Amino acid sequence: MTYKLDAFQDMVEAFKLFPGIGTKTAERMAIFLLKSPLNKTQQFAQTLVTSKTRIRPCLECYLFTEEEICSICQDEKRDRGLICVIEEAKDALMIEKSVSFHGLYHVLMGKLSPLDGVGPENLKVESLLERVRKLKVREVILATGTDVEGEATALYLGELLEEENISVTRIAYGLPVGMGLDYADELTLARALEARRAL
């Protein structure tokens, strides 16, 4: 008879729901909780449930917020003529860490993926166009991913926004700081060359 623990396996499967978490990592996380005091585990579980019920998408840009309108959309100091379009709310966290963008965001809630049944009607495209017109936006930065779906989404949005008579730009891709050319792939090098600027 083999050693079997169904409840432990249920914990492992629960942790595997997180992206990037495989069986080994999920087992380590489950064991960590089993070794922790019960009140700590209860506190952890309660925090998840409470946070899940309190956090929702912003009614304007779809970033995560605890209010109807997020703090970025409410911030009068942000440049309201500049919108950065991103695939998911988490993308804004990285951009905000750079402290180089002071406009507004618009979360598409995904990217075009016909194979997965995701078309323009499944994304927040119409609300983007409405915001562009309402705020009289002068520039939209397309900051979708560099994969095939991300590029297709940027191309689609670029064509739509052309009709709005505004500036539409795409974020540049290049070499990470401190990395030598011999570590870069061909596509990254090509994009770094295309996005070159005068010194």
Buried (B, 14 or more C-beta within 10 A) or exposed (E): EEEEEEEEEEBBEEBBEEEEBEEEBBBEBBEEBEEEEEEEBEEEEEEEEEEEEEEBBBEBBBBBBEEEEBEBBEEEEBEBBBBBBBBBBEBBEEBEEEEEBEBBBBBBBBBBBEEEEBEBEBBBBEBBBEBBEEBEBBBBBBBBBEEEBBBBBBBBBBEBBEEEEBEBEBBEEBBEEEEEEEEBEEEBEEBBEEEEEEE
